[in-house]
């Protein structure tokens, strides 16, 4: 039973049944209308012919000298032969309808449902009334008409059976054709779900299926990028942890074995390695806190110009010590926004610190604040070493360092921008980077004026 239900849930089955029902209903409706129209036309033709035969009978009656009743036996036999000749039933009544001079209705046992009645005139006045009708079910009365009706009905049934059969085949072909591309998408999507990434869906079929295949292709590419990035992440994280741990183990084993003395210099080296481990763990912890900050922000009305100026003032001594010109361009009017002040200071500090760190002596770092009715925009521009086009899409990833030649002491472990991105998104804002290798970089932070809680489905 479950297999039967599953079969009828398939797209091909649903399409086939839908198209078949539509076709059959349409064919039956057309057949019904066609039969009704044929019957109407036939009965109209039948009435016209019946009336015509009635006038012919009356002409024959006048020529034979039949004017009014009662009729003689010869006249009755003659009129009965005429009625059989024309294939009709006849009832001849008096003018006052009190006398019936001739009647074949009663002899045949037929009911008078669609009879035609005409006045019989002779000698310039109405002598009586003739009532006439065909009985189509009686082949002896009018075999040609009855055979004609049977032929129409038989051919209509044949046409109906043929059209229904064609509808079944046509619906089956259309259903299979439409579902074939969807089945291909499902088959390849199943392979993607099992971890296969070297597949590409063909862009074929209806427009909706084409869009689905194109979206899945983009998803596969993105999944492959993410898997590659996770692989590199694990390698980087393992490397960052292994190096200080190996150094620590080596030095401690040497001290235990008596190779080295536990003097102040050895202890200082061990302490430095522990500081490196502590810094890595603290950075990872800060990133985790930043990503959870979207649910625990303490937003309040803040003057963004003064906030950015405070960050500028904090880094001004560092910039001067490195021979870098750090400048600040405010909006010249108070610009208020609902933000968590500490978190945004952390974001701007990371960006400005990177700008100073990667700008050589004699370079410039410029901070600018602007706004509109909905957003506050903070830009940090530098003319430092820049980021290559290949590295730029990944600089906000965890443990990613565009300048891989820098040591972990000077270049960090690649978590600063990840933390900044998480904090900005916690405010429902955006952060983006524009850079050119050897020319410089520009980081733009856009924050909404009115704080709205972070929505996961909008991220």
N, C-alpha and C positions, 0 to 999 in steps of 0.2 A: 504493500500500500504506500509506504514511504517513497519507493522508487517511482511509483505512478505519480505521486504528488510532485516529486522533484522533476519529473519529465514535463509536467504541465506548467511548471514554474520557469522552464527554459524560455529564453527570448524567442527562439525559433518556433516553439509550440504556441506561445502567446500570439506571435505575429500570424502564424498559419491559421489559428482558430479565429482571430479577429478578421483577417481578410476573407476567410471562407464564409463566416457569418454575414459579413457585409455583402459579399457577392451573392450568396444564396437569397438573402432578404431582398436585395435589389432585383435579382432575376425573377423571384416569385412575384414581386410587386409589378414588374413589367409584364410578366405573363398574365397576371390577373387583369391588369388594365387592358392588355391586348385581347384577351378572351372576351372581356366585357364589351369592348369596342366591336369585335367581330360579331358577337351575338346581337348587339344593337343594330349594326348595319344589315345583318342577315334578316332580322325580323322586320326592319323597315322595307328591305327588298321584298320580303315575303308578303307584307301587307299591300305593297304596290302591285305585285303580281296577282294577289288575291282579288284586289279591286278590279284590276284589268280583266281577269277571267270572269268576274261577275258581270261586267258589262258585255263581254262576249256571250255569256249564257243568256243574258236578257235579249240581246239581238237575235240569237237563235230562237228564243221563245217567241219573240214577235214574228219572226219569219215562219215559225211552225204553227202560228195561230193560237198560241196559248196566251190568253188575256187575263182571265181571272178564274177562280175555282167555282165549284169543285171540278177537279181534273178527271178526265176519263182514264181508264186503265192504260190505254195506249200512250196517252200523254205522260202518265206517271213513269212508264217504262222508258219512254224517250228521254225524259228529264233525268232519270236515274243514270242512263248511259252517258248523258252529257256531263253529269257531275263526276262520274268515274273517269271520263275522258280528261277533264281538267284537274282531277285529283283533289276535289274539294267536297266538303259537306254543305248541303243546301237545306235551308228551311224557308218555305214560301208561306207567308202569312197574309191575311186579309188586311185591308186598309185600317179597319178598326181594331185589329189584332185579336179578334175574338175567335177566328177560325184559322186552322193550320191546314193548308191544302196539300203541302208536300213537306216531308221531313226525313232526312237521313241521319240527323244527329242522334235521334232516339235509337235507330237501328244499330249504329256503330258503338253506342255506349260512351261516346266522347263528351266531355264537358265543354261548354262554350265559354272559353276564357278570353281569347283574343280574336273573336269573330268580328267580321266587317259587315255592316248592314247598309244596304242601299235601297232607295225607293225604286219600284218597278212601275214605269209609266208606259201606257199604251192607249192609243186613241186620244191623246192630248190630256189625259188625266192619270193620276196615280191610282194604280189598281191594287197595289199591295207592297209588301216589303220582302226583299231577299236577304237572308242572313247566311254568310258563308265563312268557312274557316278551313285551314289546312290542319291535318293531324300528322305532325312530323314523325311521330313514333310508329306510325302505321305505314310500312313500305308499300302496301297495296294502293294507298291513296296517292302518294307522291314519292315514288322511290328515288327520283333524281335529287330532290331536295334533301331527303334524309341521308342519302349517300354522300352528298356534298358536305353536310354537317359532320358526319362521322369522319370524313377525310380530314377536315379542318382540325377536329379534336385530336385525331391520331397524330397528325403532323406537329401540332402544338406540343403534345407530350414528348415526341421525339426531340424537338428543338429544345424543350426544357431540360430533358436528360442530358443532351449534348452540352448545353451551356453550363449546367451544374458541374458536369465532369471537367469541362475546360476551366471552370472557376476553381475547382479543387487543385488541378495541376498548376494553374497560374499562381494561386495562393501559396502552394508549396514551394514553387520556384522563387517567388518574391521573398518568402520568409527565410528560405535558406540563403538567398543572396544577401539579404540585409543582415542576418545574424552571423554570416561567415566571417566578416571582418571583426565583429565584436568578439566572436569566439577566438580569433587569432590574438586580439588584444588580451583577452582573459588568459590564454595559454602562456603568452610571453610575460604577462604580469605575474603569473604564478611562478615562473622561473626567476623573476626579479625578487619575489618574496622569499625564495629559497636561497638567495644570496648571489645569483648570477648577475653580473654587471656588464658583461661584454655583449649585450643584446641591444637591438634597435628595432622599434616597432615600425612597420611599413605605414606610410601615411596614405591610406586607401579607404574607400567606403563613403558613407554619408558624412556630411560636414561635422556633425556632433562626434562621430567616431574618429574623424581626422583630428579634431581638437583634443580629444581624449588621448589619442596616440602621441600627439605632439607634446602634450603636458607630461605624459609618462616618460617620454624620451628625455625631456628636460629634468624630470625628477631623478632618472637614472644617472644622468651626468652629475647632478648635485650630490646624489648619494655616494657616487664614486669619489667626488672631491672630499666629502665629509669623511669617508672611510680612510682615504689617503691622509687626511689631516689628523684623524685620530691615531693612525699608525705612527705618524711623525711625532704627535703629541706624546705618545707612550715612550718613544725612543728618546725624545728630549727630556721628559720627566725622569726616565731611568738614568739617563746620563747625568742630569743635575744631581740626583741622589747618590749615584754610584761613586762619582769622583771624590766628594768629601768623605764618604763612608770608607772608601778604600784607603784614602790617606790616613784617616783616623785609625783604622784597624792596623795598618802597617806600622805606624808610629807607636801605638800602644803595645803591639806584639814585640816590637824592638826593645821597648823599655822593659817589658816583662822578661824578655830573654836576656837582658843585660847588655844588649848591643848599644843602646843609647842610655844616657843618664837622664833622670827625670829632673832636669834643670829648668830654669825659668824660660829659656828659649824654646825648649821642646814643648813645655806646657802652653806657651804662647801660640805656637803653631797649631796645637790641638784645639786651643780656644778659638782661633781664627776659623778653623774648619767647622767647628760647632756653630759659630756665628753665621757662616754661609748656609748651613742646614736650617738654622733658625729663621734666617731671612727668607728662604724658599718656603718653609712651612707657613710663616707669617703672611707672605704674599698670597699663597693659596687660600689661607683663611680669610684674608681681606677680600679676595675675589668671591668666595662663598658668601661672605656677609654682604657684598655689593649686590650679588644676584638675589639675595633674600631681602634686600632693602626695599624692593618694590612693594613689599607688604608691610613695612615698618618705617615709612618715612614720616618725619615730623615737619610738615610743610607749614611755612608761615610767610607773611608778606615781607619781601626783602628787596632792598634797593640794589639792583643788579650792577649798576655802575660802581657803587661803593664796594660791592663784593669783588668785582673784577679788579678794582684799584688796589684792594688789600692784597690780592694775590700778586699783582704787579710789584707792590712795595716789598713784599717778602722775598721776591727773587731778584730784586734790583742789585743787592750786594753780590750775589753769586754771578750775575751777568757781568758786572764791572770787574770782578776778579778774573774772569776769563777773557776780558777785552771785547765783550759783545755789547752792542748798543741795544738796550731794551727800552721800547717806547710804548706809550699807552694813549689810545684815542678814545675818549669817552663819548657818550651820546649827548653830552652837554645839558641834558635835562634828566631829572630823576626818572628812572625806569624800574618799576616795581613788578615783581612776579612772585607767585606762591611756590617756593622751593624749600628744600631742606638745606640750610646754609652750609652745614659741615660737609654734606655729600658733594655739593657743587664746588666748594673750595677744593675738595679732594680731586674732583674731575679736572678743574683748571690747573691745579698744581701739577698733576701728571703730565698734562699737555705742555705747559710752559717749561717744566723740568726737562722733558724730552727735546723741546726746541732748543734750549740752551745747551744740552748735552751733545746734540748732533750738529751744532753750528760751530764752525771753526772760529778762531780768534779774528776779530775785525768784522765779523758778521753782524747781522741785525735780526732782532726778533720784535715783532709788532703785535700788540694786543688791541683789538677794536671791539667796541660794543655798539650795537644798533638794535632797533626794535620797530614793531608795528603794533596794531591793535590786538593781535593775537599771540605774537611770538617775541621772544628776546633772542637775539643772535649774537654770539660771542665768537670772534675769529682770532686765531693765533697764526701769524705768518712768519716764516723764517726763510733765510737764504742759505740753509745748511746743505748737508750732503744729499738730502732727498731720498726718495724710495723708488725703486725700479717699478716698471709697469707690471712685471710678473709678481712682485711681492705685495703690491698695494692692496689687492683684494683680501689679503690674509693678515694684515697688521693688527686687526682687532681680535684675532684668535689667541687662545691661551698658549703661553710658552713659545710664541712665534717671535723671532727676532729677524728683522730684515737685514741688519748688519751682523751677520753671523761671525764676523771676525773679532767682534768686541768680547771682552771677557765678561764673566758673570758679575764681576765687581763693578765694572763701568757701565755695561749694557743691561744689567739686571737679568731677570729670567723670562722676560716677555709677558708680564701680567699687568703692567700699568695701564695699557690701553684697553685691555679686556675689562679691568675694573671700571675704567671711565665709561666704557660703553654700557655696562650693566647699570651703573648709577644714572646715566642720562636716560636710558630706556625706562628706568623705574619712575622717572618723572613724565613718562609719555613723550619724551623728546627724541631728538635724533643727533647723531654725531657722524660726521663724514670727513674723509681725508682726500685732499688733492695734492699730488706730488709729482715731481720730475727729477730723475736722478741727476745730481750735480747742480741743480738749480734751486731747490728748496721745497718746502711743504707748507700747506695751509690746512689747518684743522678747524672745522666749523661746528659749533655746538648750538643747537636750536631748542629752546625750552618754551613751553606754553606759558602764557601770562597767568592763566587760571589753572590751578592744579586739579588734575583728574586722576583717580586711582588707576594704577597700571592694569590694563586689560590683557590677559594672556592671548586671547584670540586676535588681538590687534597687533601683537608683537611680530 
